Amino acid sequence: MAEDFSYQIEKTLGVISEGKGGWNIELNLISWGGRPAKYDIRSWSPDHQKMGKGITFTADEISSLKTLLNTLDFE
């Protein structure tokens, strides 16, 4: 079953953090198995060949997240 699994990163929207082992937590727009793309936060190996556990968001959820992040003061 894993051999039939496919994904394509349509767009990388941002790197949230970088770990000691070089893994990045990225916010990407990903198409899973040819389905319509969804927003996804996930840890990736530097070459994007391996992925860690992640969270997938709908367009409405990511819009709410962007609104929340825009209200925060990081200074």
Biopython code that builds the backbone (N, CA, C, O; Angstrom):
import numpy as np
from Bio.PDB.StructureBuilder import StructureBuilder

atoms = [
    (1, "MET", "N", (0.819, -1.189, 0.000)),
    (1, "MET", "CA", (0.000, 0.000, 0.000)),
    (1, "MET", "C", (0.866, 1.257, 0.000)),
    (1, "MET", "O", (0.545, 2.222, -0.693)),
    (2, "ALA", "N", (1.952, 1.261, 0.761)),
    (2, "ALA", "CA", (2.825, 2.433, 0.817)),
    (2, "ALA", "C", (3.461, 2.725, -0.541)),
    (2, "ALA", "O", (3.789, 3.873, -0.838)),
    (3, "GLU", "N", (3.636, 1.691, -1.364)),
    (3, "GLU", "CA", (4.240, 1.893, -2.680)),
    (3, "GLU", "C", (3.328, 2.710, -3.590)),
    (3, "GLU", "O", (3.813, 3.399, -4.487)),
    (4, "ASP", "N", (2.011, 2.643, -3.373)),
    (4, "ASP", "CA", (1.060, 3.369, -4.196)),
    (4, "ASP", "C", (0.825, 4.799, -3.711)),
    (4, "ASP", "O", (0.150, 5.581, -4.379)),
    (5, "PHE", "N", (1.380, 5.136, -2.557)),
    (5, "PHE", "CA", (1.183, 6.451, -1.959)),
    (5, "PHE", "C", (1.988, 7.499, -2.717)),
    (5, "PHE", "O", (3.180, 7.316, -2.963)),
    (6, "SER", "N", (1.341, 8.585, -3.080)),
    (6, "SER", "CA", (2.066, 9.660, -3.760)),
    (6, "SER", "C", (1.587, 11.005, -3.249)),
    (6, "SER", "O", (0.446, 11.155, -2.810)),
    (7, "TYR", "N", (2.474, 11.973, -3.316)),
    (7, "TYR", "CA", (2.136, 13.335, -2.926)),
    (7, "TYR", "C", (2.976, 14.286, -3.767)),
    (7, "TYR", "O", (4.013, 13.913, -4.316)),
    (8, "GLN", "N", (2.509, 15.501, -3.850)),
    (8, "GLN", "CA", (3.269, 16.542, -4.537)),
    (8, "GLN", "C", (3.129, 17.832, -3.752)),
    (8, "GLN", "O", (2.016, 18.263, -3.452)),
    (9, "ILE", "N", (4.262, 18.455, -3.415)),
    (9, "ILE", "CA", (4.233, 19.745, -2.747)),
    (9, "ILE", "C", (3.987, 20.799, -3.826)),
    (9, "ILE", "O", (4.847, 21.063, -4.666)),
    (10, "GLU", "N", (2.798, 21.392, -3.783)),
    (10, "GLU", "CA", (2.440, 22.402, -4.775)),
    (10, "GLU", "C", (3.151, 23.723, -4.491)),
    (10, "GLU", "O", (3.585, 24.419, -5.408)),
    (11, "LYS", "N", (3.264, 24.055, -3.204)),
    (11, "LYS", "CA", (3.876, 25.324, -2.825)),
    (11, "LYS", "C", (4.329, 25.249, -1.376)),
    (11, "LYS", "O", (3.574, 24.801, -0.513)),
    (12, "THR", "N", (5.560, 25.684, -1.097)),
    (12, "THR", "CA", (6.033, 25.805, 0.271)),
    (12, "THR", "C", (5.743, 27.218, 0.740)),
    (12, "THR", "O", (6.229, 28.189, 0.159)),
    (13, "LEU", "N", (4.945, 27.328, 1.800)),
    (13, "LEU", "CA", (4.514, 28.640, 2.275)),
    (13, "LEU", "C", (5.415, 29.196, 3.361)),
    (13, "LEU", "O", (5.480, 30.411, 3.549)),
    (14, "GLY", "N", (6.113, 28.323, 4.080)),
    (14, "GLY", "CA", (7.012, 28.837, 5.103)),
    (14, "GLY", "C", (7.633, 27.744, 5.938)),
    (14, "GLY", "O", (7.066, 26.662, 6.086)),
    (15, "VAL", "N", (8.802, 28.029, 6.484)),
    (15, "VAL", "CA", (9.482, 27.127, 7.411)),
    (15, "VAL", "C", (9.200, 27.638, 8.804)),
    (15, "VAL", "O", (9.489, 28.792, 9.121)),
    (16, "ILE", "N", (8.636, 26.781, 9.637)),
    (16, "ILE", "CA", (8.270, 27.175, 10.988)),
    (16, "ILE", "C", (9.440, 26.996, 11.951)),
    (16, "ILE", "O", (9.662, 27.838, 12.822)),
    (17, "SER", "N", (10.190, 25.905, 11.801)),
    (17, "SER", "CA", (11.362, 25.702, 12.654)),
    (17, "SER", "C", (12.308, 24.696, 12.022)),
    (17, "SER", "O", (11.942, 23.970, 11.097)),
    (18, "GLU", "N", (13.519, 24.665, 12.532)),
    (18, "GLU", "CA", (14.512, 23.711, 12.064)),
    (18, "GLU", "C", (15.066, 23.004, 13.284)),
    (18, "GLU", "O", (15.486, 23.647, 14.245)),
    (19, "GLY", "N", (15.067, 21.682, 13.246)),
    (19, "GLY", "CA", (15.539, 20.897, 14.377)),
    (19, "GLY", "C", (17.017, 20.607, 14.304)),
    (19, "GLY", "O", (17.685, 20.956, 13.330)),
    (20, "LYS", "N", (17.528, 19.964, 15.346)),
    (20, "LYS", "CA", (18.958, 19.629, 15.421)),
    (20, "LYS", "C", (19.394, 18.713, 14.295)),
    (20, "LYS", "O", (20.503, 18.844, 13.777)),
    (21, "GLY", "N", (18.521, 17.779, 13.911)),
    (21, "GLY", "CA", (18.867, 16.819, 12.872)),
    (21, "GLY", "C", (18.655, 17.330, 11.467)),
    (21, "GLY", "O", (18.780, 16.565, 10.511)),
    (22, "GLY", "N", (18.338, 18.604, 11.314)),
    (22, "GLY", "CA", (18.134, 19.166, 9.988)),
    (22, "GLY", "C", (16.703, 19.058, 9.490)),
    (22, "GLY", "O", (16.406, 19.475, 8.371)),
    (23, "TRP", "N", (15.806, 18.500, 10.311)),
    (23, "TRP", "CA", (14.415, 18.401, 9.891)),
    (23, "TRP", "C", (13.755, 19.750, 10.039)),
    (23, "TRP", "O", (13.950, 20.433, 11.045)),
    (24, "ASN", "N", (12.990, 20.137, 9.066)),
    (24, "ASN", "CA", (12.253, 21.395, 9.097)),
    (24, "ASN", "C", (10.774, 21.111, 9.302)),
    (24, "ASN", "O", (10.247, 20.121, 8.793)),
    (25, "ILE", "N", (10.122, 21.964, 10.033)),
    (25, "ILE", "CA", (8.666, 21.915, 10.110)),
    (25, "ILE", "C", (8.186, 22.981, 9.155)),
    (25, "ILE", "O", (8.449, 24.168, 9.348)),
    (26, "GLU", "N", (7.474, 22.553, 8.115)),
    (26, "GLU", "CA", (7.085, 23.455, 7.043)),
    (26, "GLU", "C", (5.573, 23.507, 6.889)),
    (26, "GLU", "O", (4.869, 22.539, 7.173)),
    (27, "LEU", "N", (5.095, 24.644, 6.438)),
    (27, "LEU", "CA", (3.709, 24.808, 6.031)),
    (27, "LEU", "C", (3.703, 24.745, 4.504)),
    (27, "LEU", "O", (4.269, 25.610, 3.836)),
    (28, "ASN", "N", (3.066, 23.727, 3.969)),
    (28, "ASN", "CA", (3.043, 23.502, 2.528)),
    (28, "ASN", "C", (1.620, 23.339, 2.023)),
    (28, "ASN", "O", (0.709, 23.011, 2.784)),
    (29, "LEU", "N", (1.443, 23.569, 0.740)),
    (29, "LEU", "CA", (0.215, 23.220, 0.047)),
    (29, "LEU", "C", (0.527, 21.914, -0.679)),
    (29, "LEU", "O", (1.354, 21.894, -1.592)),
    (30, "ILE", "N", (-0.134, 20.812, -0.277)),
    (30, "ILE", "CA", (0.217, 19.484, -0.769)),
    (30, "ILE", "C", (-0.991, 18.815, -1.419)),
    (30, "ILE", "O", (-2.110, 18.898, -0.913)),
    (31, "SER", "N", (-0.747, 18.153, -2.545)),
    (31, "SER", "CA", (-1.741, 17.322, -3.200)),
    (31, "SER", "C", (-1.413, 15.871, -2.877)),
    (31, "SER", "O", (-0.339, 15.383, -3.229)),
    (32, "TRP", "N", (-2.333, 15.178, -2.209)),
    (32, "TRP", "CA", (-2.143, 13.781, -1.819)),
    (32, "TRP", "C", (-2.817, 12.876, -2.843)),
    (32, "TRP", "O", (-4.037, 12.924, -3.002)),
    (33, "GLY", "N", (-2.047, 12.063, -3.529)),
    (33, "GLY", "CA", (-2.611, 11.097, -4.463)),
    (33, "GLY", "C", (-3.447, 11.718, -5.563)),
    (33, "GLY", "O", (-4.419, 11.114, -6.016)),
    (34, "GLY", "N", (-3.082, 12.927, -6.006)),
    (34, "GLY", "CA", (-3.790, 13.575, -7.088)),
    (34, "GLY", "C", (-5.064, 14.292, -6.679)),
    (34, "GLY", "O", (-5.752, 14.858, -7.528)),
    (35, "ARG", "N", (-5.392, 14.278, -5.387)),
    (35, "ARG", "CA", (-6.590, 14.986, -4.910)),
    (35, "ARG", "C", (-6.308, 16.490, -4.845)),
    (35, "ARG", "O", (-5.155, 16.910, -4.934)),
    (36, "PRO", "N", (-7.363, 17.301, -4.688)),
    (36, "PRO", "CA", (-7.136, 18.743, -4.545)),
    (36, "PRO", "C", (-6.191, 19.046, -3.388)),
    (36, "PRO", "O", (-6.242, 18.384, -2.351)),
    (37, "ALA", "N", (-5.335, 20.037, -3.561)),
    (37, "ALA", "CA", (-4.301, 20.357, -2.578)),
    (37, "ALA", "C", (-4.910, 20.899, -1.288)),
    (37, "ALA", "O", (-5.923, 21.598, -1.301)),
    (38, "LYS", "N", (-4.256, 20.553, -0.162)),
    (38, "LYS", "CA", (-4.643, 21.055, 1.152)),
    (38, "LYS", "C", (-3.403, 21.595, 1.850)),
    (38, "LYS", "O", (-2.277, 21.240, 1.501)),
    (39, "TYR", "N", (-3.621, 22.456, 2.838)),
    (39, "TYR", "CA", (-2.521, 23.001, 3.630)),
    (39, "TYR", "C", (-2.096, 21.981, 4.670)),
    (39, "TYR", "O", (-2.936, 21.300, 5.258)),
    (40, "ASP", "N", (-0.799, 21.874, 4.899)),
    (40, "ASP", "CA", (-0.267, 20.834, 5.754)),
    (40, "ASP", "C", (0.959, 21.354, 6.512)),
    (40, "ASP", "O", (1.859, 21.944, 5.916)),
    (41, "ILE", "N", (0.985, 21.131, 7.830)),
    (41, "ILE", "CA", (2.180, 21.426, 8.632)),
    (41, "ILE", "C", (2.783, 20.092, 9.016)),
    (41, "ILE", "O", (2.117, 19.248, 9.616)),
    (42, "ARG", "N", (4.048, 19.901, 8.669)),
    (42, "ARG", "CA", (4.668, 18.591, 8.840)),
    (42, "ARG", "C", (6.186, 18.742, 8.949)),
    (42, "ARG", "O", (6.758, 19.699, 8.428)),
    (43, "SER", "N", (6.825, 17.803, 9.619)),
    (43, "SER", "CA", (8.289, 17.795, 9.661)),
    (43, "SER", "C", (8.802, 16.993, 8.456)),
    (43, "SER", "O", (8.234, 15.968, 8.080)),
    (44, "TRP", "N", (9.887, 17.490, 7.869)),
    (44, "TRP", "CA", (10.470, 16.882, 6.669)),
    (44, "TRP", "C", (11.968, 16.707, 6.833)),
    (44, "TRP", "O", (12.619, 17.495, 7.520)),
    (45, "SER", "N", (12.517, 15.672, 6.202)),
    (45, "SER", "CA", (13.965, 15.555, 6.107)),
    (45, "SER", "C", (14.450, 16.626, 5.132)),
    (45, "SER", "O", (13.662, 17.114, 4.323)),
    (46, "PRO", "N", (15.735, 17.005, 5.191)),
    (46, "PRO", "CA", (16.228, 18.086, 4.322)),
    (46, "PRO", "C", (15.966, 17.867, 2.835)),
    (46, "PRO", "O", (15.773, 18.835, 2.099)),
    (47, "ASP", "N", (15.956, 16.615, 2.381)),
    (47, "ASP", "CA", (15.736, 16.343, 0.955)),
    (47, "ASP", "C", (14.267, 16.041, 0.622)),
    (47, "ASP", "O", (13.946, 15.683, -0.511)),
    (48, "HIS", "N", (13.383, 16.188, 1.610)),
    (48, "HIS", "CA", (11.948, 15.936, 1.456)),
    (48, "HIS", "C", (11.622, 14.497, 1.062)),
    (48, "HIS", "O", (10.538, 14.234, 0.541)),
    (49, "GLN", "N", (12.539, 13.568, 1.302)),
    (49, "GLN", "CA", (12.269, 12.173, 0.986)),
    (49, "GLN", "C", (11.528, 11.459, 2.110)),
    (49, "GLN", "O", (10.886, 10.434, 1.879)),
    (50, "LYS", "N", (11.614, 11.998, 3.328)),
    (50, "LYS", "CA", (10.926, 11.403, 4.469)),
    (50, "LYS", "C", (10.102, 12.477, 5.156)),
    (50, "LYS", "O", (10.524, 13.628, 5.267)),
    (51, "MET", "N", (8.927, 12.087, 5.612)),
    (51, "MET", "CA", (8.065, 13.040, 6.301)),
    (51, "MET", "C", (7.697, 12.502, 7.664)),
    (51, "MET", "O", (7.557, 11.295, 7.858)),
    (52, "GLY", "N", (7.542, 13.414, 8.604)),
    (52, "GLY", "CA", (7.089, 13.054, 9.929)),
    (52, "GLY", "C", (5.583, 13.233, 10.043)),
    (52, "GLY", "O", (4.899, 13.507, 9.057)),
    (53, "LYS", "N", (5.085, 13.074, 11.248)),
    (53, "LYS", "CA", (3.651, 13.263, 11.478)),
    (53, "LYS", "C", (3.295, 14.725, 11.246)),
    (53, "LYS", "O", (4.110, 15.621, 11.466)),
    (54, "GLY", "N", (2.080, 14.946, 10.804)),
    (54, "GLY", "CA", (1.673, 16.310, 10.503)),
    (54, "GLY", "C", (0.203, 16.544, 10.757)),
    (54, "GLY", "O", (-0.525, 15.661, 11.211)),
    (55, "ILE", "N", (-0.209, 17.748, 10.455)),
    (55, "ILE", "CA", (-1.599, 18.174, 10.582)),
    (55, "ILE", "C", (-2.010, 18.765, 9.242)),
    (55, "ILE", "O", (-1.285, 19.586, 8.681)),
    (56, "THR", "N", (-3.162, 18.359, 8.723)),
    (56, "THR", "CA", (-3.675, 18.888, 7.475)),
    (56, "THR", "C", (-4.857, 19.799, 7.768)),
    (56, "THR", "O", (-5.721, 19.472, 8.581)),
    (57, "PHE", "N", (-4.884, 20.944, 7.099)),
    (57, "PHE", "CA", (-5.906, 21.958, 7.323)),
    (57, "PHE", "C", (-6.760, 22.165, 6.075)),
    (57, "PHE", "O", (-6.284, 22.003, 4.951)),
    (58, "THR", "N", (-8.011, 22.521, 6.282)),
    (58, "THR", "CA", (-8.860, 22.969, 5.175)),
    (58, "THR", "C", (-8.511, 24.428, 4.868)),
    (58, "THR", "O", (-7.792, 25.066, 5.636)),
    (59, "ALA", "N", (-9.010, 24.949, 3.767)),
    (59, "ALA", "CA", (-8.759, 26.349, 3.411)),
    (59, "ALA", "C", (-9.320, 27.286, 4.479)),
    (59, "ALA", "O", (-8.690, 28.292, 4.804)),
    (60, "ASP", "N", (-10.498, 26.971, 5.032)),
    (60, "ASP", "CA", (-11.088, 27.809, 6.082)),
    (60, "ASP", "C", (-10.241, 27.800, 7.351)),
    (60, "ASP", "O", (-10.061, 28.837, 7.990)),
    (61, "GLU", "N", (-9.725, 26.632, 7.711)),
    (61, "GLU", "CA", (-8.891, 26.531, 8.913)),
    (61, "GLU", "C", (-7.596, 27.313, 8.749)),
    (61, "GLU", "O", (-7.153, 27.978, 9.686)),
    (62, "ILE", "N", (-6.980, 27.241, 7.565)),
    (62, "ILE", "CA", (-5.721, 27.965, 7.363)),
    (62, "ILE", "C", (-5.974, 29.468, 7.332)),
    (62, "ILE", "O", (-5.119, 30.244, 7.758)),
    (63, "SER", "N", (-7.126, 29.889, 6.838)),
    (63, "SER", "CA", (-7.484, 31.300, 6.857)),
    (63, "SER", "C", (-7.599, 31.807, 8.293)),
    (63, "SER", "O", (-7.128, 32.898, 8.614)),
    (64, "SER", "N", (-8.223, 31.012, 9.148)),
    (64, "SER", "CA", (-8.327, 31.370, 10.574)),
    (64, "SER", "C", (-6.951, 31.414, 11.230)),
    (64, "SER", "O", (-6.678, 32.295, 12.046)),
    (65, "LEU", "N", (-6.088, 30.471, 10.877)),
    (65, "LEU", "CA", (-4.731, 30.443, 11.426)),
    (65, "LEU", "C", (-3.945, 31.680, 10.998)),
    (65, "LEU", "O", (-3.252, 32.284, 11.816)),
    (66, "LYS", "N", (-4.046, 32.061, 9.729)),
    (66, "LYS", "CA", (-3.359, 33.262, 9.236)),
    (66, "LYS", "C", (-3.853, 34.508, 9.962)),
    (66, "LYS", "O", (-3.059, 35.378, 10.320)),
    (67, "THR", "N", (-5.167, 34.594, 10.180)),
    (67, "THR", "CA", (-5.739, 35.727, 10.904)),
    (67, "THR", "C", (-5.180, 35.788, 12.321)),
    (67, "THR", "O", (-4.802, 36.859, 12.796)),
    (68, "LEU", "N", (-5.129, 34.654, 12.987)),
    (68, "LEU", "CA", (-4.583, 34.593, 14.340)),
    (68, "LEU", "C", (-3.116, 35.006, 14.367)),
    (68, "LEU", "O", (-2.711, 35.789, 15.226)),
    (69, "LEU", "N", (-2.318, 34.490, 13.439)),
    (69, "LEU", "CA", (-0.892, 34.819, 13.414)),
    (69, "LEU", "C", (-0.658, 36.298, 13.141)),
    (69, "LEU", "O", (0.293, 36.884, 13.659)),
    (70, "ASN", "N", (-1.516, 36.902, 12.333)),
    (70, "ASN", "CA", (-1.373, 38.330, 12.033)),
    (70, "ASN", "C", (-1.676, 39.214, 13.243)),
    (70, "ASN", "O", (-1.253, 40.369, 13.284)),
    (71, "THR", "N", (-2.403, 38.685, 14.223)),
    (71, "THR", "CA", (-2.727, 39.481, 15.408)),
    (71, "THR", "C", (-1.645, 39.390, 16.481)),
    (71, "THR", "O", (-1.663, 40.163, 17.439)),
    (72, "LEU", "N", (-0.707, 38.462, 16.338)),
    (72, "LEU", "CA", (0.341, 38.283, 17.351)),
    (72, "LEU", "C", (1.467, 39.272, 17.159)),
    (72, "LEU", "O", (1.800, 39.644, 16.034)),
    (73, "ASP", "N", (2.054, 39.698, 18.273)),
    (73, "ASP", "CA", (3.194, 40.606, 18.249)),
    (73, "ASP", "C", (4.423, 39.824, 18.673)),
    (73, "ASP", "O", (4.550, 39.450, 19.839)),
    (74, "PHE", "N", (5.337, 39.572, 17.729)),
    (74, "PHE", "CA", (6.517, 38.750, 17.995)),
    (74, "PHE", "C", (7.710, 39.567, 18.482)),
    (74, "PHE", "O", (8.800, 39.012, 18.621)),
    (75, "GLU", "N", (7.551, 40.828, 18.739)),
    (75, "GLU", "CA", (8.674, 41.656, 19.183)),
    (75, "GLU", "C", (8.743, 41.719, 20.683)),
    (75, "GLU", "O", (9.629, 42.373, 21.233)),
]
sb = StructureBuilder()
sb.init_structure("model")
sb.init_model(0)
sb.init_chain("A")
sb.init_seg("    ")
for serial, (resi, resn, name, xyz) in enumerate(atoms, 1):
    if name == "N":
        sb.init_residue(resn, " ", resi, " ")
    sb.init_atom(name, np.array(xyz, "f"), 0.0, 1.0, " ", f" {name:<3s}", serial, name[0])
structure = sb.get_structure()
